[in-house]
Amino acid sequence: MADMSVPADLTAITLPDDLTADIERAGYYPALVADVVKAAVGREEVRSHLVHQETTFDQDSVRRHITVLVRTDTRLVIAHADDFVDHMVTDTSREVATATTECIPLSAVRGVMLTHVTENPSEYVPGSLGREMTLTIGWGAVSRVDLLPGQCNDPDCEGGDHGYEGTIAADDIGLRISAEAEGRAALDRAIEFARDLSSSIGR
């Protein structure tokens, strides 16, 4: 008799070995995370991926969070999993995790932004790209508006209200990757993924 505890469609889906290895290396409920990614990616071929784990401190608790980014030929798949505090559960030894996926058509991705942080820029070594990077991806779901008082270019202006000037930036997801915290290999993988995703959008 077939094992009915696992959906048949998931048992038939496999992830690339390097993606599976990165999920297992992160160590955050790898079986759950792998299945969540499988359910979202389906039978599409994985072209590139990035696995990023971070630990945050929330008052008296320590929470772990993992983000998996996957690019297929048609979509950017984003999977999040993190610890969840269920206040309805009285048994404090019981662990609860939430996992969420979002699928964005590549045609909808508006931009990929990389911010490199470099110490001692006067001693920068060509090709190193610093030791820390923030990867920001925008597709229009979340926009940030930065407002500043309007500037007047008239040197004889005696003041007055010139309104506000602003910029709208889309930053639906942002990941900070540090070579000091996660290793140079993790930073290089993030740069490689960003390069791949950048070249696949806007077609």
DRENSE-794470 format. One line per 4 residues: number of its first residue (from 1); their letters; for each residue z, y, x of N, C-alpha, C, O. Coordinates in pm, 1 decimal, padded with zeros to 6 digits. Atoms other than C-alpha are relative to their C-alpha. Example, Ala and Ser with C-alpha at 12.3 -4.5 7.8 and 13.67 -1.06 7.14 Angstrom:
1) as) 00000.0:-00119.0:00089.0:00780.0:-00450.0:01230.0:00000.0:00120.0:00090.0:00066.5:00118.1:00193.6 ~ -00006.0:-00119.0:-00082.0:00714.0:-00106.0:01367.0:00073.0:00109.0:-00077.0:00089.9:00219.8:-00026.1
***
This chain:
1) madm) 00000.0:-00119.4:00084.4:00000.0:00000.0:00000.0:00000.0:00124.7:00088.1:00070.2:00128.5:00189.2 ~ 00007.6:-00122.2:-00079.1:-00084.1:00347.2:00131.0:00130.5:00077.1:-00008.0:00202.1:00072.3:-00108.0 ~ -00119.2:-00084.0:-00004.5:00194.7:00580.0:00236.6:-00026.6:00126.4:-00079.9:-00107.7:00209.7:-00039.5 ~ 00024.2:-00113.7:00088.0:00212.0:00835.0:-00045.1:00082.8:00121.2:00037.6:00075.9:00223.7:-00030.2
5) svpa) -00085.6:-00111.5:-00038.3:00460.3:01058.4:00139.4:-00078.4:00107.8:00073.8:-00030.0:00220.3:00086.8 ~ 00081.4:-00096.0:-00072.4:00179.6:01230.4:00334.6:-00131.8:00017.4:-00073.8:-00200.1:-00081.9:-00099.1 ~ 00126.6:-00019.5:00070.6:-00117.4:01389.9:00154.6:-00115.9:-00056.4:00080.2:-00123.0:-00037.6:00201.6 ~ 00110.7:00065.7:-00068.4:-00434.7:01198.6:00235.5:-00087.1:00098.8:00075.4:-00138.8:00066.2:00182.2
9) dlta) 00088.5:-00094.6:-00065.7:-00627.6:01513.0:00322.8:00055.2:00045.4:00134.7:-00022.4:00076.8:00224.9 ~ -00058.7:-00039.5:-00127.2:-00381.8:01602.1:00600.3:-00011.1:-00110.7:00103.7:-00029.7:-00083.0:00222.2 ~ 00008.9:00110.0:-00095.5:-00390.7:01257.0:00756.4:-00139.4:-00009.9:00059.2:-00156.8:-00063.8:00168.5 ~ 00137.9:00008.1:-00047.6:-00766.1:01289.8:00792.8:-00039.0:00118.6:00088.0:-00146.6:00118.6:00147.8
13) itlp) 00029.9:-00120.3:-00077.7:-00748.3:01629.6:00966.7:00069.8:-00008.2:00134.7:00188.4:-00040.4:00142.0 ~ -00059.0:-00002.5:-00133.8:-00691.8:01652.5:01340.1:-00021.3:00137.3:00062.3:-00123.4:00202.3:00039.5 ~ 00009.8:-00125.6:-00073.8:-00626.1:01957.9:01554.3:-00039.4:-00030.7:00143.8:-00014.0:-00141.2:00191.7 ~ 00032.8:00021.6:-00141.4:-00758.9:01999.1:01908.6:00125.7:-00033.0:00080.8:00235.0:00013.9:00048.9
17) ddlt) -00114.7:00043.2:-00080.1:-00534.6:01843.3:02172.5:00074.4:00117.7:00061.4:00197.4:00116.5:00066.8 ~ -00067.9:-00112.8:-00064.1:-00464.8:02175.8:02344.5:00080.3:00081.8:-00100.5:00186.1:00134.7:-00066.3 ~ -00075.8:-00069.6:00104.3:-00357.6:02338.5:02015.6:00125.1:-00079.7:-00035.3:00233.7:-00023.1:-00047.7 ~ -00116.1:00085.1:00029.2:-00131.4:02043.9:01935.1:00102.7:00008.5:00111.6:00222.8:00015.3:00085.4
21) adie) -00091.3:-00008.1:-00114.4:00016.4:02060.0:02285.2:00074.9:00132.5:00002.1:00193.9:00135.7:00033.1 ~ -00065.5:-00130.6:00001.6:00087.8:02433.7:02252.7:00104.4:00007.9:-00111.4:00210.8:00067.1:-00092.8 ~ -00097.2:00002.2:00109.6:00259.6:02380.4:01916.8:00122.5:-00082.5:00039.7:00235.9:-00042.7:00013.0 ~ -00111.7:00084.2:-00043.6:00470.9:02099.9:02063.1:00079.4:00068.4:00110.3:00201.7:00055.9:00115.3
25) ragy) -00069.1:-00070.1:-00108.8:00552.0:02309.7:02369.7:00090.9:00109.0:-00054.3:00198.3:00133.8:00000.5 ~ -00083.7:-00104.9:00059.7:00684.0:02589.0:02148.0:00130.2:-00058.3:-00052.9:00233.6:00008.4:-00050.7 ~ -00122.1:00071.4:00035.7:00931.8:02333.8:02011.2:00063.2:00038.3:-00131.9:00177.1:-00000.1:-00159.0 ~ -00057.2:-00039.7:00128.5:00981.1:02486.7:01667.8:-00058.6:-00087.3:-00110.2:-00168.2:-00060.2:-00159.3
29) ypal) 00044.6:00092.8:00103.5:00950.0:02202.0:01415.0:-00150.3:-00029.4:00012.2:-00226.3:-00001.3:-00080.5 ~ 00143.9:00014.7:-00025.9:00613.1:02102.1:01565.7:-00075.3:-00080.7:-00105.3:-00191.0:-00050.1:-00134.0 ~ 00069.1:00079.4:00102.4:00531.2:01839.7:01299.8:-00029.5:00085.4:-00122.7:-00138.7:00078.0:-00179.1 ~ 00018.6:-00088.7:00115.2:00580.7:02095.3:01020.4:-00107.4:00104.2:00029.4:-00197.5:00125.9:-00051.6
33) vadv) 00094.5:-00105.7:-00034.5:00388.7:02369.6:01200.6:-00142.2:-00056.3:00008.6:-00236.7:00006.2:-00039.4 ~ 00131.9:00061.0:-00012.0:00099.7:02135.6:01281.6:-00059.3:-00028.7:-00137.5:-00177.7:-00003.6:-00159.7 ~ 00050.4:00029.9:00133.7:00069.9:02025.2:00918.4:-00037.2:00125.8:-00076.6:-00135.5:00127.1:-00150.6 ~ 00030.4:-00126.8:00066.8:00080.4:02383.3:00792.5:-00133.8:00054.9:00049.9:-00215.4:00103.4:-00028.5
37) vkaa) 00126.1:-00047.3:-00057.5:-00200.5:02477.2:01030.8:-00115.6:-00086.8:-00048.9:-00222.0:-00035.0:-00083.1 ~ 00103.9:00090.1:00050.0:-00399.8:02168.1:00928.4:-00038.4:00033.8:-00143.6:-00156.7:00037.8:-00177.5 ~ 00025.8:-00029.1:00140.8:-00364.5:02255.1:00560.6:-00083.4:00126.5:-00016.4:-00165.9:00135.8:-00107.3 ~ 00073.3:-00126.3:00010.4:-00499.5:02605.5:00622.1:-00138.3:-00007.6:00063.9:-00234.3:00047.5:00010.1
41) vgre) 00127.1:00007.6:-00071.6:-00775.8:02522.7:00871.3:-00095.1:-00096.9:-00069.1:-00216.0:-00074.3:-00073.0 ~ 00084.1:00100.2:00063.5:-00899.5:02217.3:00684.4:-00088.4:-00070.0:00102.7:-00044.4:-00101.5:00213.3 ~ 00091.4:00073.3:-00087.8:-01202.0:02050.8:00837.2:-00087.0:00090.4:00086.1:-00178.0:00042.8:00154.1 ~ 00074.8:-00090.8:-00086.6:-01336.4:02361.7:01007.3:00037.4:-00024.5:00146.1:00150.3:-00062.4:00177.2
45) evrs) -00025.9:00018.7:-00142.8:-01368.2:02340.3:01383.2:00076.7:00119.0:00055.6:00043.6:00234.3:00028.1 ~ -00079.3:-00104.7:-00064.6:-01109.7:02534.4:01581.6:-00073.7:00046.6:00124.9:-00101.7:-00032.7:00214.8 ~ 00072.1:-00054.8:-00114.3:-01286.3:02764.0:01825.6:00093.4:00055.1:00107.7:00065.8:00043.1:00227.0 ~ -00099.3:-00050.0:-00094.2:-00984.0:02929.0:01984.5:00132.3:00013.8:-00073.9:00135.4:00014.7:-00197.0
49) hlvh) -00131.2:-00009.2:00064.6:-00611.6:02962.8:01920.8:00099.5:00069.4:00091.6:00077.8:00084.0:00211.9 ~ -00111.9:-00057.6:-00073.6:-00290.5:03132.0:02024.6:00128.2:-00039.1:-00072.0:00139.8:-00021.1:-00193.2 ~ -00130.6:00037.2:00054.2:00064.3:03002.3:01972.8:00103.6:00089.0:00066.4:00112.1:00095.4:00189.1 ~ -00098.9:-00093.9:-00054.0:00345.7:03253.9:02011.1:00133.8:-00021.1:-00068.7:00142.2:-00017.1:-00191.5
53) qett) -00133.9:00017.2:00055.4:00717.2:03193.2:01964.9:00090.0:00111.6:00049.1:00080.8:00154.4:00164.1 ~ -00096.8:-00101.4:-00038.3:00990.9:03452.8:01964.2:00133.3:-00027.9:-00068.1:00139.2:-00085.9:-00176.5 ~ -00135.7:00016.3:00053.3:01365.1:03451.0:01908.6:00057.3:00137.5:-00029.2:00053.0:00226.1:00056.1 ~ -00059.7:-00127.1:00038.6:01535.6:03734.0:01721.3:00147.5:-00021.8:-00035.5:00189.2:-00131.3:-00073.5
57) fdqd) -00143.0:00004.2:00029.6:01902.0:03814.3:01669.8:00026.4:00084.8:-00123.6:00006.1:00206.2:-00122.9 ~ -00023.9:-00064.6:00128.2:01997.8:03898.0:01312.2:00148.6:-00004.5:-00030.2:00200.5:-00106.0:-00076.8 ~ -00144.8:-00009.6:00015.9:02359.5:04013.8:01292.9:00067.4:-00111.3:00081.0:00062.9:-00109.3:00204.0 ~ -00071.7:00104.4:-00072.8:02559.9:03702.5:01379.9:-00082.3:-00127.3:00016.9:-00030.8:-00227.8:00065.9
61) svrr) 00080.7:00121.2:-00006.6:02270.6:03456.7:01364.0:-00117.8:00018.0:00094.9:-00162.4:00129.6:00121.7 ~ 00117.3:00003.5:-00085.8:01987.3:03359.9:01593.7:-00113.6:-00064.3:-00079.5:-00099.4:-00175.7:-00130.0 ~ 00112.5:00050.4:00078.7:01650.0:03315.1:01424.7:-00120.9:-00018.8:00089.5:-00150.9:00064.4:00175.1 ~ 00122.4:00027.9:-00074.0:01338.6:03158.1:01566.8:-00120.8:00023.7:-00089.7:-00114.6:00007.0:-00211.5
65) hitv) 00122.2:-00029.6:00074.6:00987.8:03250.0:01464.8:-00119.0:-00042.5:00083.7:-00123.3:-00016.8:00204.1 ~ 00121.4:00040.7:-00069.7:00651.1:03102.2:01555.0:-00120.3:00049.9:-00077.1:-00123.4:00044.6:-00200.1 ~ 00125.7:-00044.6:00057.5:00306.3:03245.0:01493.2:-00112.7:-00077.2:00065.9:-00118.7:-00087.4:00188.5 ~ 00117.1:00070.0:-00050.6:-00012.3:03043.7:01528.8:-00123.5:00071.0:-00052.2:-00140.6:00086.0:-00173.2
69) lvrt) 00126.7:-00062.8:00035.5:-00348.3:03221.2:01531.5:-00112.2:-00097.4:00033.9:-00116.7:-00151.8:00144.2 ~ 00111.7:00091.5:-00020.6:-00661.4:03011.0:01492.4:-00128.1:00068.5:-00044.2:-00135.0:00126.3:-00152.7 ~ 00131.0:-00051.4:00040.5:-01022.1:03123.7:01493.4:-00095.7:-00116.3:-00021.2:-00113.8:-00201.3:00066.0 ~ 00107.1:00095.3:00028.3:-01285.1:02910.6:01327.0:-00131.8:00077.9:00003.6:-00134.2:00193.7:00045.2
73) dtrl) 00128.6:-00070.3:00002.6:-01652.3:02997.2:01285.6:-00003.2:00109.0:-00105.5:-00082.7:00202.4:-00095.4 ~ 00007.6:-00094.2:00111.6:-01577.6:03189.8:00966.9:00128.9:00076.2:-00028.1:00126.2:00179.0:-00095.7 ~ -00127.8:-00057.6:00041.3:-01206.4:03273.9:00949.2:00096.5:00018.0:00116.5:00087.8:-00049.0:00219.5 ~ -00120.0:-00010.7:-00082.5:-00898.3:03395.3:01127.5:00113.9:-00055.2:-00084.0:00146.6:-00000.5:-00189.2
77) viah) -00110.3:00063.8:00071.6:-00614.1:03168.1:01018.6:00129.8:00035.5:00070.5:00142.6:00018.5:00191.8 ~ -00129.6:-00040.7:-00055.4:-00258.7:03293.9:01067.5:00108.1:-00081.8:-00067.9:00117.1:-00084.9:-00190.7 ~ -00111.5:00078.8:00052.8:00042.3:03067.4:01026.7:00130.0:00052.8:00059.2:00140.3:00073.2:00180.2 ~ -00133.2:-00042.7:-00041.4:00403.6:03184.8:01042.1:00101.5:-00104.4:-00045.9:00090.5:-00158.5:-00155.9
81) addf) -00113.2:00083.3:00042.4:00714.3:02970.1:01036.6:00126.0:00056.6:00063.3:00126.6:00093.0:00180.9 ~ -00125.3:-00050.6:-00056.0:01071.9:03084.5:01077.4:00118.5:-00054.8:-00077.6:00104.1:-00113.7:-00184.7 ~ -00123.0:00041.8:00064.1:01431.3:03009.5:00993.6:00023.4:00085.5:-00123.9:-00010.7:00203.7:-00127.6 ~ -00022.2:-00067.8:00127.4:01534.8:03101.1:00643.0:00143.5:-00022.9:-00043.5:00191.6:-00136.1:-00048.1
85) vdhm) -00137.7:00009.9:00046.7:01882.8:03177.1:00521.2:-00000.4:-00012.3:-00151.5:-00032.9:00083.0:-00222.2 ~ -00005.0:00024.3:00144.2:01923.6:03023.4:00176.5:00143.2:00019.1:-00047.7:00228.8:-00066.9:-00027.0 ~ -00136.2:-00030.9:00043.9:02227.9:03187.0:00020.9:00044.1:-00086.4:-00117.9:00161.5:-00085.2:-00154.9 ~ -00035.5:00088.8:00109.9:02215.7:02937.6:-00265.4:00053.0:-00134.2:00050.4:00107.1:-00213.7:-00026.5
89) vtdt) -00045.6:00126.5:-00057.3:02298.0:02653.0:-00028.3:00139.3:00020.8:00058.8:00158.0:00104.2:00147.4 ~ -00137.2:-00015.2:-00048.2:02669.9:02614.7:00030.3:00025.5:-00079.8:00126.5:00119.8:-00051.0:00200.2 ~ -00014.8:00081.4:-00120.1:02626.6:02352.9:00303.0:-00063.8:00074.2:00116.5:-00186.1:00074.1:00130.5 ~ 00052.5:-00081.6:-00109.2:02592.5:02572.6:00613.0:-00067.0:-00082.0:00108.8:-00135.8:-00026.0:00194.1
93) srev) 00063.4:00083.7:-00101.0:02480.6:02275.0:00822.0:-00144.3:-00034.1:-00036.8:-00218.3:-00090.2:00044.0 ~ 00135.1:00031.1:00045.8:02162.8:02243.8:00618.7:-00097.7:00104.7:00050.8:-00079.7:00224.2:00027.4 ~ 00100.8:-00090.0:-00054.1:01860.3:02392.9:00793.5:-00113.1:00019.0:-00100.6:-00154.4:-00074.8:-00168.8 ~ 00110.5:-00032.3:00089.6:01588.3:02567.0:00595.9:-00101.8:00081.3:00078.9:-00065.3:00173.5:00151.9
97) atat) 00107.2:-00074.4:-00065.4:01252.4:02688.8:00725.5:-00106.9:00035.2:-00102.0:-00128.9:-00038.2:-00198.3 ~ 00112.2:-00039.0:00084.5:00967.7:02875.1:00560.9:-00126.2:00004.8:00085.7:-00121.2:00039.3:00203.8 ~ 00127.8:-00004.1:-00070.6:00603.6:02849.8:00657.8:-00104.7:00061.4:-00091.9:-00118.6:00021.2:-00207.4 ~ 00098.5:-00072.8:00077.9:00327.6:03080.7:00539.6:-00130.6:00006.5:00077.2:-00130.7:00023.6:00199.1
101) teci) 00130.3:-00013.9:-00063.9:-00043.5:03087.4:00610.3:-00082.7:00105.4:-00072.7:-00066.9:00128.0:-00192.7 ~ 00092.7:-00098.1:00055.4:-00306.2:03353.7:00557.2:-00135.1:-00021.8:00066.4:-00142.8:-00042.8:00187.5 ~ 00135.4:00020.0:-00050.9:-00682.0:03317.0:00595.9:-00080.8:00127.1:-00024.1:-00091.7:00174.3:-00137.3 ~ 00076.0:-00123.4:00009.4:-00895.3:03622.3:00669.7:-00142.6:-00026.6:00045.8:-00161.9:-00079.1:00155.5
105) plsa) 00137.4:00014.0:-00047.5:-01275.0:03615.5:00684.0:-00021.6:00084.0:00125.1:00026.2:00197.2:00133.0 ~ 00024.6:-00076.5:-00122.3:-01392.2:03721.6:01028.4:-00070.6:00131.3:-00029.6:-00051.3:00230.5:00040.7 ~ 00070.8:-00122.4:00036.3:-01615.5:03975.1:00858.0:00094.6:00110.1:-00046.8:00056.9:00227.2:-00048.8 ~ -00096.3:-00098.1:00049.3:-01301.3:04146.5:00724.0:00090.7:00053.7:00109.9:00159.9:00153.3:00089.0
109) vrgv) -00085.1:-00046.7:-00110.1:-01124.5:04183.0:01060.6:-00058.0:00129.4:00053.7:-00172.3:00133.3:00099.4 ~ 00050.0:-00132.8:-00035.3:-01153.6:04550.6:01143.8:00017.3:00033.3:00147.3:-00058.3:00113.4:00202.3 ~ -00018.3:-00034.5:-00139.8:-01021.1:04558.8:01493.6:00101.1:-00087.6:00070.2:00192.1:-00143.1:00008.6 ~ -00092.2:00072.2:-00087.4:-00845.9:04388.0:01781.6:00039.6:00097.6:00110.0:-00045.1:00142.5:00187.2
113) mlth) -00046.6:-00098.9:-00096.4:-00632.3:04616.8:01995.2:00094.0:-00065.1:00100.1:00183.8:-00140.7:00063.0 ~ -00086.6:00049.5:-00106.4:-00473.5:04532.5:02328.6:00066.2:00118.1:00068.4:-00000.5:00213.4:00108.7 ~ -00075.0:-00101.4:-00074.2:-00201.5:04745.0:02483.7:00062.6:-00068.2:00121.1:00148.1:-00155.5:00106.7 ~ -00050.2:00059.1:-00123.2:-00131.7:04657.8:02847.0:00110.0:00088.6:00057.9:00095.5:00210.6:00064.3
117) vten) -00110.7:-00071.2:-00062.7:00197.2:04756.0:03009.1:00002.3:-00038.0:00147.5:00011.3:-00155.8:00182.1 ~ 00007.6:00023.8:-00144.0:00183.6:04794.5:03386.6:00105.2:00081.5:00072.3:00110.0:00203.9:00059.9 ~ -00099.1:-00069.2:-00082.0:00472.0:04876.6:03616.5:-00064.6:00043.7:00131.8:-00154.0:-00022.8:00184.1 ~ 00051.0:-00052.9:-00126.4:00403.4:05085.2:03926.4:-00152.9:00004.3:00001.2:-00216.0:-00061.6:00083.8
121) psey) 00146.4:-00001.6:00008.1:00044.8:05167.7:03829.2:-00068.4:00043.6:00128.9:-00184.2:00009.1:00152.3 ~ 00060.2:-00041.1:-00126.8:-00012.2:05328.6:04169.6:-00020.9:-00119.1:00093.2:-00098.3:-00111.2:00188.6 ~ 00013.9:00120.6:-00081.3:00022.7:04978.3:04315.7:-00073.1:-00110.1:-00075.9:-00061.8:-00228.0:-00042.5 ~ 00069.2:00097.8:00083.4:-00194.4:04809.9:04054.6:-00096.6:-00085.3:00081.4:-00173.1:-00034.9:00163.6
125) vpgs) 00089.2:00094.8:-00066.0:-00374.3:04498.6:04176.5:-00118.1:-00027.4:-00092.8:-00097.1:-00076.0:-00204.0 ~ 00115.8:00023.5:00086.9:-00730.5:04477.0:04038.0:-00005.0:-00143.2:-00052.9:00012.7:-00239.7:00021.4 ~ 00009.4:00130.3:00062.8:-00769.4:04192.7:03792.3:00128.9:-00054.0:-00055.7:00127.5:-00158.4:-00121.1 ~ -00129.5:00053.7:00044.2:-00398.9:04151.6:03715.2:00034.2:00038.7:-00144.1:00102.4:-00037.1:-00213.1
129) lgre) -00024.6:-00048.9:00136.2:-00386.1:04355.8:03388.2:00148.7:00006.7:-00035.5:00184.9:-00010.5:-00151.9 ~ -00141.5:-00020.2:00027.4:-00011.3:04406.7:03422.0:00073.3:-00128.2:-00032.6:00020.2:-00238.1:-00016.5 ~ -00087.1:00114.5:00025.8:00274.3:04180.1:03316.6:00041.5:-00010.5:-00145.9:00120.0:-00098.3:-00181.8 ~ -00038.1:00003.3:00141.9:00301.9:04255.1:02944.2:-00114.6:00054.4:-00084.2:-00189.7:00141.7:-00040.7
133) mtlt) 00109.5:-00041.8:00086.4:00065.9:04298.8:02653.6:00043.2:-00009.7:-00145.9:00120.3:-00098.3:-00183.0 ~ -00016.8:00008.5:00144.5:00076.0:04371.7:02281.4:-00136.8:-00017.7:-00062.4:-00228.0:00062.0:-00040.3 ~ 00124.3:00029.3:00070.8:-00198.0:04219.5:02070.2:00017.0:00042.4:-00145.4:00106.1:-00006.8:-00214.6 ~ -00005.7:-00049.6:00137.3:-00259.8:04401.8:01741.4:-00132.3:-00030.1:-00068.3:-00239.2:00001.9:-00016.3
137) igwg) 00119.2:00035.9:00076.0:-00503.0:04273.9:01480.0:00009.6:00065.6:-00137.1:00112.7:00056.4:-00203.7 ~ -00000.4:-00067.8:00129.8:-00599.0:04472.7:01171.5:-00115.3:-00045.4:-00086.2:-00227.5:-00060.6:-00038.0 ~ 00105.5:00033.4:00096.3:-00792.6:04372.2:00861.7:00017.4:00074.9:-00131.4:-00045.2:00040.7:-00231.7 ~ -00008.6:-00087.9:00116.1:-00681.6:04637.1:00615.0:00106.6:-00033.0:-00100.7:00120.6:00038.2:-00200.2
141) avsr) -00105.4:00032.3:00096.1:-00393.5:04466.0:00440.3:00116.5:00097.1:00012.3:00179.1:00133.0:-00087.5 ~ -00109.2:-00093.4:-00025.8:-00138.8:04699.2:00602.0:-00054.9:00114.2:00084.4:-00121.5:00090.5:00185.1 ~ 00044.0:-00116.5:-00076.1:-00210.5:05052.9:00722.4:00119.6:00089.4:00029.2:00210.0:00104.0:-00053.0 ~ -00106.0:-00091.3:-00040.8:00013.7:05292.9:00911.1:-00058.6:00139.9:00011.3:-00164.9:00158.9:00070.3
145) vdll) 00044.8:-00138.5:-00005.4:-00020.6:05668.4:00871.4:00093.3:00077.7:00091.3:00213.9:00083.5:00067.3 ~ -00076.5:-00083.5:-00092.4:00093.6:05889.2:01159.4:-00035.6:00145.2:-00026.1:-00150.6:00185.1:-00007.4 ~ 00023.5:-00139.9:00033.9:00133.3:06254.9:01055.9:00065.4:00092.1:00100.8:00177.1:00067.5:00146.3 ~ -00052.1:-00104.2:-00087.8:00179.5:06558.3:01279.1:-00034.9:00135.3:-00061.4:-00135.2:00146.9:-00131.8
149) pgqc) 00034.1:-00133.3:00050.1:00192.2:06929.8:01193.4:-00137.3:00042.7:00051.0:-00171.6:00019.7:00166.9 ~ 00133.2:-00044.7:-00038.1:-00156.2:07079.6:01194.5:00005.0:00104.2:00109.9:00093.7:00189.6:00110.5 ~ 00007.3:-00093.0:-00110.6:-00253.2:07270.8:01508.5:-00104.7:00107.3:-00028.0:-00208.0:00081.5:-00089.8 ~ 00092.6:-00111.9:00017.6:-00421.7:07608.1:01508.9:-00056.6:00038.7:00136.2:00019.2:00058.4:00231.2
153) ndpd) 00064.8:-00034.0:-00126.7:-00675.7:07691.9:01782.4:-00021.3:00149.9:00018.6:-00077.1:00194.3:00119.0 ~ 00016.1:-00145.6:-00008.4:-00667.6:08064.1:01711.2:00115.5:00058.4:00081.0:00230.1:00052.4:00036.7 ~ -00109.9:-00055.0:-00081.9:-00470.0:08234.0:01992.3:00068.8:00119.2:-00064.8:00181.8:00151.3:-00028.1 ~ -00059.7:-00116.1:00066.7:-00406.6:08536.3:01764.8:00073.8:-00037.4:-00127.6:00123.8:00049.5:-00199.1
157) cegg) -00067.1:00044.2:00122.0:-00259.0:08323.9:01486.6:00149.6:00028.0:00011.0:00211.7:-00002.2:00112.9 ~ -00141.5:-00035.4:-00000.1:00089.1:08444.6:01393.1:00086.0:-00102.6:-00073.4:00199.1:-00073.8:-00112.4 ~ -00078.8:00104.6:00064.5:00201.0:08122.0:01237.6:-00053.3:-00032.3:-00137.7:-00167.8:-00002.2:-00171.1 ~ 00043.4:00039.5:00133.3:00187.3:07990.2:00889.9:-00011.4:-00150.9:-00009.0:-00000.1:-00224.1:00089.3
161) dhgy) 00008.5:00143.3:00025.4:00145.0:07655.0:00735.8:-00144.2:-00046.3:00017.0:-00233.4:-00004.2:-00056.7 ~ 00134.0:00052.2:-00024.7:-00154.6:07469.5:00875.2:-00014.6:-00143.2:-00050.8:-00110.1:-00213.4:-00017.5 ~ 00008.1:00134.2:00055.7:-00082.3:07151.6:00689.0:00032.6:-00107.1:00102.9:00103.3:-00082.4:00200.6 ~ -00027.4:00113.4:-00088.0:-00073.6:06815.1:00856.6:-00130.6:-00068.5:00040.5:-00229.7:-00068.9:-00032.6
165) egti) 00109.2:00082.1:-00049.1:-00308.5:06608.2:01062.9:00053.6:-00140.8:00021.1:00169.9:-00159.7:00056.7 ~ -00050.3:00136.5:-00014.3:-00289.4:06234.4:01076.2:-00108.9:-00099.0:00034.0:-00228.3:-00070.4:00026.4 ~ 00091.2:00111.2:-00026.6:-00444.2:05908.8:01173.9:00049.4:-00121.0:-00078.2:00169.4:-00140.8:-00097.3 ~ -00032.1:00123.6:00071.1:-00457.1:05585.4:00981.0:-00037.6:-00116.7:00089.3:-00152.9:-00130.4:00130.4
169) aadd) 00023.4:00115.2:-00086.9:-00420.6:05270.4:01186.5:00034.8:-00127.8:-00074.1:00137.9:-00136.6:-00140.9 ~ -00025.4:00130.8:00061.6:-00446.5:04914.2:01063.3:00066.6:-00090.5:00103.3:00009.8:-00117.2:00209.3 ~ -00070.3:00088.9:-00092.7:-00191.5:04688.7:01228.4:00071.1:-00108.3:-00081.4:00193.4:-00109.4:-00095.2 ~ -00054.5:00102.3:00087.7:-00147.5:04387.9:01006.4:00087.6:-00099.3:00074.1:00180.9:-00154.5:00015.7
173) iglr) -00084.0:00089.1:-00078.8:-00003.7:04175.7:01285.6:00001.8:00047.9:00144.7:-00100.7:00088.5:00199.6 ~ -00012.9:-00038.9:-00140.3:00126.9:04257.2:01630.1:00088.7:-00099.4:00073.2:00198.1:-00131.9:00027.2 ~ -00075.1:00095.0:-00081.0:00243.0:04015.1:01898.1:00019.0:00056.9:00139.6:-00075.7:00105.7:00201.3 ~ -00030.7:-00046.2:-00135.8:00415.1:04111.5:02222.4:00016.5:-00120.9:00089.9:00099.6:-00207.9:00063.6
177) isae) -00005.0:00112.0:-00092.2:00358.1:03873.2:02509.7:00036.0:00052.7:00137.9:-00029.3:00143.5:00189.4 ~ -00049.1:-00044.8:-00129.6:00546.4:03914.1:02836.4:-00005.3:-00113.8:00100.6:00041.3:-00224.3:00072.8 ~ 00005.5:00101.3:-00104.6:00479.1:03726.1:03158.1:00138.9:-00034.5:00049.8:00165.1:-00148.8:00087.3 ~ -00136.8:00026.3:-00046.0:00844.6:03763.8:03254.5:00072.1:-00096.2:-00093.8:00144.8:-00184.7:-00048.8
181) aegr) -00072.2:00082.1:00097.4:00968.6:03603.0:02933.0:-00069.2:-00132.6:-00028.0:-00003.3:-00234.3:-00049.2 ~ 00073.1:00118.3:00046.0:00693.1:03353.3:02858.8:-00089.5:-00063.0:00105.6:-00146.7:-00169.7:00083.6 ~ 00082.7:00054.5:-00106.4:00508.8:03301.8:03185.3:-00137.8:00063.2:00003.5:-00190.0:00108.0:-00098.7 ~ 00131.8:-00059.8:-00017.0:00181.3:03427.8:03324.3:-00106.5:-00076.3:-00078.1:-00201.5:-00016.4:-00128.4
185) aald) 00099.4:00080.0:00072.1:-00009.2:03139.8:03163.8:-00007.1:00040.8:-00146.2:-00115.9:00045.8:-00203.4 ~ -00002.1:-00042.5:00140.4:00101.5:03252.7:02815.0:-00071.1:00133.5:-00017.0:-00142.8:00154.2:-00114.9 ~ 00066.7:-00129.9:00006.0:-00016.7:03605.6:02886.4:-00150.9:-00016.6:00015.2:-00228.8:00047.2:-00055.6 ~ 00143.4:00024.2:-00019.8:-00351.1:03478.9:03014.0:-00063.6:-00062.3:-00124.0:-00176.4:-00028.3:-00159.6
189) raie) 00053.0:00061.8:00122.0:-00396.0:03264.0:02702.5:-00016.6:00103.2:-00110.9:-00113.3:00098.3:-00186.8 ~ 00009.0:-00104.6:00102.0:-00326.9:03565.5:02480.5:-00119.7:00091.1:00026.4:-00190.8:00129.1:-00066.7 ~ 00114.6:-00084.5:-00035.3:-00583.2:03775.6:02667.7:-00130.2:-00072.8:-00031.2:-00224.5:-00012.9:-00082.7 ~ 00120.4:00079.0:00027.8:-00838.8:03496.1:02639.6:-00028.2:-00008.8:-00149.8:-00142.8:00003.0:-00193.0
193) fard) 00019.4:00006.2:00145.4:-00779.4:03460.0:02264.5:-00048.9:00133.6:-00053.3:-00140.2:00138.1:-00135.7 ~ 00040.7:-00132.9:00046.6:-00808.4:03835.9:02211.4:-00145.2:00027.6:00035.3:-00218.6:00085.8:-00044.5 ~ 00139.2:-00018.9:-00040.2:-01134.5:03841.0:02405.8:-00094.3:-00079.7:-00090.4:-00199.8:-00030.4:-00130.5 ~ 00083.0:00083.1:00086.4:-01272.6:03555.3:02197.7:-00009.2:00057.6:-00140.2:-00117.8:00064.5:-00197.7
197) lsss) -00000.2:-00054.0:00135.9:-01166.8:03708.8:01865.4:-00080.0:00130.2:-00004.8:-00155.0:00152.8:-00099.8 ~ 00071.8:-00127.4:-00002.9:-01303.7:04051.1:01963.6:-00150.7:-00022.1:-00003.0:-00223.4:00050.5:-00070.8 ~ 00143.6:00024.6:-00008.8:-01644.0:03905.1:02042.3:-00055.3:-00067.0:-00126.2:-00176.9:-00073.9:-00144.2 ~ 00046.9:00073.1:00118.9:-01658.5:03716.0:01710.2:-00000.5:00084.4:-00126.3:-00049.4:00038.7:-00229.6
201) igr) -00005.1:-00084.5:00119.0:-01600.9:04006.6:01469.9:-00111.4:00103.4:00003.8:-00172.4:00127.6:00107.9 ~ 00098.5:-00106.6:00008.7:-01835.7:04276.1:01351.3:-00143.5:-00046.7:00008.2:-00233.0:00031.7:00039.9 ~ 00137.4:00051.0:-00007.4:-02139.4:04050.5:01338.6:-00071.7:00015.3:-00133.8:-00188.3:-00022.3:-00146.1
***
